[in-house]
Amino acid sequence: MSTRFDRLALLETFVRIAERQSLSGAARDLGTSQPSVSRQLAALENRLGVVLIRRTTHDVTLTPDGLELLADARRMLGEWEAIKDRHRKDDALMGTIRVIAPVALGQSLFIKSATHFMKDHPDVTIDWWLRDDAIRFAEEGCDCWLKIGSVPDDTLIVRELARVERLVVGTTECLAQHAGIDLEAMPWLTLGPFEGNRIELFDESGTPKTFAVTPKMASDNIFAVYEAAKQGVGIAIMPRWFVASDLEDGTLIDVAPNLRAARLPVNLALASGTRRPARVEQFCEAVQDYCDVHLRVDA
């Protein structure tokens, strides 16, 4: 292999191995055989004169040289995609977009945005992974990361898409059962990492009010907290978009109409210092447009 195109193909194979942490997984993605992937990896290592990957019977890990090359390879492949986009004779978008999204928004509002985008651009495919925890962007191989709350990586470009209103909700039965009890003494259902034993709410003037609580239930899953609240176990802080239909039909009520939890930012993070393919840029714009309608900052 001696052409520039072949070198890019080797880098693409290496990146896919790193992302899948598996030679067989990379082979499936690339539509080739595992021996072919192994030969391409060996050719790349021979050409560079370094060992990029350590293989055991159970997993594949990158060496320090492999980690360093991974960032360079992604940048070069991104630039190549941008070149192809600029010189393509038609305006059709094509290729794969790799997205990591939060669990709740990722299977509700955001996935609706993604499906609309795929319908508008039938040659685009999307890898859609749902995670609430922080990620190491450079190692995940994603094109964009949709994150609720702050993005703990100052090397990334971060765009704030919206700020989500949050309110305290519960059932009428729960409130009746605990009539006369103030908020602090109510049975709380808390969602980590946003709440714990101290709940901070703000009145209409923006003045904070802090409540020391002993959670009836704590969970890291919003669906679990939501279901417990609907069953009348306790009260919980929920995003308005998440409980809008329940508030409308009376399943849940606004427990403290004059108090709100701090709004949470919804962010979109991108790698810095790289040219992004047109499909990624337009996808990000589509997500922003969708948020402007369904998660308005001033809602």
C-alpha positions as CSV (number, residue, x, y, z in Angstrom):
1,M,0.0,0.0,0.0
2,S,1.6,3.2,-1.1
3,T,-1.1,5.8,-2.0
4,R,-2.4,8.5,0.2
5,F,-5.8,7.0,0.0
6,D,-4.4,3.7,1.3
7,R,-2.9,5.5,4.2
8,L,-6.2,7.1,5.1
9,A,-7.8,3.6,4.9
10,L,-5.2,2.3,7.4
11,L,-6.0,5.2,9.7
12,E,-9.7,4.6,9.4
13,T,-9.2,0.9,10.3
14,F,-7.1,1.8,13.3
15,V,-9.7,4.3,14.6
16,R,-12.4,1.7,14.2
17,I,-10.4,-0.9,16.1
18,A,-9.8,1.7,18.9
19,E,-13.5,2.6,19.1
20,R,-14.8,-0.9,19.1
21,Q,-11.9,-2.3,21.2
22,S,-12.1,-5.3,19.1
23,L,-10.6,-6.4,15.8
24,S,-13.7,-8.5,14.9
25,G,-16.0,-5.6,15.8
26,A,-14.0,-3.3,13.5
27,A,-14.1,-5.9,10.7
28,R,-17.9,-6.1,11.0
29,D,-18.2,-2.3,10.8
30,L,-15.9,-2.0,7.8
31,G,-17.5,-4.9,6.0
32,T,-14.3,-7.0,5.8
33,S,-12.7,-9.9,7.6
34,Q,-10.8,-10.0,10.9
35,P,-7.6,-11.3,9.2
36,S,-7.8,-8.3,6.8
37,V,-8.1,-5.9,9.7
38,S,-5.1,-7.6,11.4
39,R,-3.0,-7.2,8.3
40,Q,-3.9,-3.5,8.0
41,L,-3.1,-2.9,11.6
42,A,0.3,-4.6,11.2
43,A,1.0,-2.6,8.0
44,L,0.3,0.6,9.9
45,E,2.5,-0.4,12.8
46,N,5.3,-1.3,10.5
47,R,5.0,1.9,8.6
48,L,5.2,4.0,11.8
49,G,7.6,1.8,13.5
50,V,5.7,1.6,16.8
51,V,3.3,-0.7,18.6
52,L,-0.2,0.8,18.6
53,I,-2.3,-1.9,20.2
54,R,-1.8,-4.6,22.9
55,R,-4.0,-7.6,22.4
56,T,-5.0,-10.2,25.0
57,T,-7.5,-13.1,24.8
58,H,-10.1,-10.7,26.4
59,D,-9.5,-7.2,25.1
60,V,-7.7,-4.7,23.0
61,T,-6.0,-1.7,24.6
62,L,-4.1,1.2,23.0
63,T,-0.4,1.8,23.9
64,P,0.7,5.4,24.6
65,D,1.7,5.6,21.0
66,G,-1.7,4.4,20.0
67,L,-3.5,7.0,22.1
68,E,-1.4,9.7,20.6
69,L,-2.1,8.5,17.1
70,L,-5.8,8.2,17.7
71,A,-6.2,11.9,18.1
72,D,-4.1,12.6,15.0
73,A,-6.0,10.0,13.0
74,R,-9.4,11.4,13.9
75,R,-8.3,14.9,13.0
76,M,-6.9,13.8,9.6
77,L,-10.0,11.7,8.8
78,G,-12.2,14.6,9.8
79,E,-10.3,17.0,7.5
80,W,-10.6,14.4,4.6
81,E,-14.4,14.2,5.2
82,A,-14.6,18.0,5.0
83,I,-12.6,18.1,1.8
84,K,-15.0,15.5,0.3
85,D,-18.0,17.6,1.4
86,R,-16.6,20.7,-0.2
87,H,-15.8,19.1,-3.6
88,R,-18.8,16.8,-3.9
89,K,-20.8,17.7,-6.9
90,D,-24.2,17.3,-5.2
91,D,-25.5,18.7,-1.9
92,A,-26.5,15.3,-0.5
93,L,-25.1,14.5,3.0
94,M,-23.8,11.0,3.6
95,G,-21.8,9.0,6.1
96,T,-22.1,8.2,9.8
97,I,-22.6,10.5,12.7
98,R,-21.6,9.2,16.1
99,V,-23.6,10.7,18.9
100,I,-23.5,10.3,22.7
101,A,-26.7,11.6,24.4
102,P,-28.2,11.7,27.9
103,V,-30.5,8.8,28.7
104,A,-33.8,10.6,29.2
105,L,-33.5,13.2,26.4
106,G,-31.7,10.7,24.2
107,Q,-34.8,8.5,24.0
108,S,-37.4,11.2,23.8
109,L,-36.8,14.7,22.4
110,F,-33.3,14.2,21.0
111,I,-34.1,11.0,19.2
112,K,-37.0,12.7,17.5
113,S,-34.6,15.3,16.2
114,A,-32.2,12.6,15.0
115,T,-35.0,10.6,13.2
116,H,-36.2,13.8,11.5
117,F,-32.6,14.4,10.3
118,M,-32.2,10.9,9.0
119,K,-35.5,11.2,7.0
120,D,-34.3,14.5,5.5
121,H,-30.9,13.0,4.7
122,P,-31.4,9.3,3.8
123,D,-27.7,8.7,3.1
124,V,-26.8,9.6,6.6
125,T,-26.6,6.9,9.3
126,I,-26.3,7.6,13.1
127,D,-24.6,5.7,15.9
128,W,-26.7,6.7,18.9
129,W,-25.4,5.9,22.3
130,L,-27.1,6.9,25.6
131,R,-25.0,7.7,28.7
132,D,-25.4,10.1,31.6
133,D,-21.9,9.8,33.0
134,A,-19.0,11.9,31.8
135,I,-17.0,10.5,28.9
136,R,-13.5,10.8,27.6
137,F,-14.4,12.4,24.3
138,A,-11.1,11.7,22.5
139,E,-11.4,8.0,23.3
140,E,-15.1,7.5,22.6
141,G,-14.9,8.3,18.9
142,C,-18.0,10.4,18.9
143,D,-18.7,13.4,16.7
144,C,-20.8,15.2,19.2
145,W,-21.7,14.8,22.8
146,L,-25.1,16.0,24.1
147,K,-24.8,16.5,27.9
148,I,-27.1,17.7,30.6
149,G,-25.1,19.9,33.0
150,S,-21.6,21.1,32.7
151,V,-19.1,19.5,30.4
152,P,-16.0,18.6,32.4
153,D,-13.5,18.9,29.6
154,D,-12.2,22.4,28.7
155,T,-10.5,21.1,25.6
156,L,-13.9,20.8,23.9
157,I,-16.0,23.3,22.1
158,V,-19.3,23.6,24.1
159,R,-22.5,25.1,22.8
160,E,-25.4,25.7,25.2
161,L,-28.6,24.5,23.5
162,A,-31.1,25.3,26.2
163,R,-31.7,25.6,30.0
164,V,-34.2,23.2,31.3
165,E,-36.8,24.4,33.9
166,R,-37.2,22.1,36.9
167,L,-40.0,22.0,39.4
168,V,-41.1,20.0,42.4
169,V,-43.8,17.6,41.6
170,G,-45.9,15.0,43.4
171,T,-49.4,13.4,43.5
172,T,-52.4,14.9,45.2
173,E,-52.6,11.7,47.3
174,C,-49.0,12.2,48.5
175,L,-49.7,15.8,49.5
176,A,-52.9,14.8,51.2
177,Q,-51.2,12.1,53.2
178,H,-48.6,14.6,54.4
179,A,-50.8,17.6,54.8
180,G,-49.4,20.3,57.0
181,I,-45.8,19.1,56.6
182,D,-43.4,21.6,55.2
183,L,-41.2,20.8,52.2
184,E,-38.2,19.9,54.3
185,A,-40.1,17.1,56.1
186,M,-41.7,15.7,53.0
187,P,-40.6,12.3,51.7
188,W,-38.1,13.3,48.9
189,L,-37.2,11.3,45.9
190,T,-33.8,12.5,44.8
191,L,-31.9,12.2,41.5
192,G,-28.1,12.0,41.6
193,P,-25.9,13.8,40.8
194,F,-28.2,16.8,40.9
195,E,-29.7,16.4,44.3
196,G,-28.6,14.8,47.6
197,N,-29.4,15.6,51.2
198,R,-29.6,19.3,50.5
199,I,-32.2,20.7,48.2
200,E,-31.8,24.2,46.9
201,L,-34.8,26.0,45.4
202,F,-35.3,29.6,44.3
203,D,-38.2,31.9,44.7
204,E,-39.5,34.3,42.1
205,S,-37.0,36.9,43.0
206,G,-34.1,34.5,42.6
207,T,-33.5,34.2,46.3
208,P,-32.3,30.7,47.2
209,K,-33.9,28.5,49.9
210,T,-32.1,25.5,51.1
211,F,-33.8,22.4,52.6
212,A,-32.0,19.7,54.5
213,V,-33.8,16.4,53.6
214,T,-33.5,12.7,54.2
215,P,-34.4,11.1,50.9
216,K,-37.1,8.4,50.9
217,M,-35.5,7.1,47.8
218,A,-32.3,8.1,45.9
219,S,-31.5,7.0,42.4
220,D,-29.3,7.8,39.4
221,N,-32.1,7.1,37.0
222,I,-34.7,9.7,36.2
223,F,-37.3,7.1,35.1
224,A,-37.1,5.4,38.5
225,V,-37.6,8.7,40.3
226,Y,-40.4,9.7,38.0
227,E,-42.3,6.4,38.5
228,A,-41.9,6.6,42.3
229,A,-43.3,10.1,42.2
230,K,-46.3,9.0,40.1
231,Q,-47.0,6.2,42.6
232,G,-47.2,8.7,45.4
233,V,-44.1,7.6,47.3
234,G,-42.8,11.1,47.6
235,I,-42.0,14.4,45.8
236,A,-39.3,15.0,43.3
237,I,-37.6,17.6,41.2
238,M,-38.4,17.0,37.6
239,P,-37.7,18.8,34.3
240,R,-40.8,20.4,33.0
241,W,-40.5,18.9,29.6
242,F,-40.4,15.4,31.2
243,V,-43.6,15.8,33.2
244,A,-45.6,18.2,30.9
245,S,-48.3,15.7,30.1
246,D,-48.6,14.6,33.7
247,L,-49.1,18.1,34.8
248,E,-51.7,18.7,32.1
249,D,-53.8,15.6,33.0
250,G,-53.3,16.0,36.8
251,T,-51.3,12.8,37.4
252,L,-48.7,15.1,39.0
253,I,-49.1,18.6,40.4
254,D,-46.7,21.5,40.9
255,V,-46.0,21.1,44.7
256,A,-44.3,24.5,45.1
257,P,-45.5,26.9,42.4
258,N,-43.4,29.8,43.8
259,L,-40.2,27.8,43.9
260,R,-38.0,26.3,41.2
261,A,-34.8,24.4,41.1
262,A,-31.9,25.9,39.2
263,R,-32.3,25.4,35.5
264,L,-29.9,22.8,34.0
265,P,-28.0,23.6,30.9
266,V,-28.2,21.3,27.9
267,N,-24.9,21.4,26.1
268,L,-23.5,20.1,22.9
269,A,-19.8,19.4,22.9
270,L,-17.5,19.0,19.9
271,A,-13.8,18.4,19.4
272,S,-11.8,21.5,19.0
273,G,-9.1,22.1,16.3
274,T,-10.7,19.8,13.7
275,R,-12.8,20.4,10.6
276,R,-16.1,18.7,10.9
277,P,-18.0,17.1,8.0
278,A,-21.0,18.9,6.7
279,R,-23.3,16.1,8.0
280,V,-22.1,16.8,11.6
281,E,-22.4,20.6,11.3
282,Q,-25.9,20.3,9.9
283,F,-26.9,17.7,12.5
284,C,-25.8,20.1,15.3
285,E,-27.8,22.9,13.7
286,A,-30.9,20.6,13.5
287,V,-30.6,19.7,17.2
288,Q,-30.3,23.4,18.1
289,D,-33.4,24.2,16.0
290,Y,-35.3,21.4,17.7
291,C,-34.2,22.6,21.2
292,D,-35.3,26.2,20.3
293,V,-38.8,24.8,19.8
294,H,-39.1,22.2,22.5
295,L,-36.6,23.3,25.2
296,R,-36.7,27.1,24.9
297,V,-34.4,28.9,27.3
298,D,-37.2,31.4,28.1
299,A,-39.9,28.8,28.5
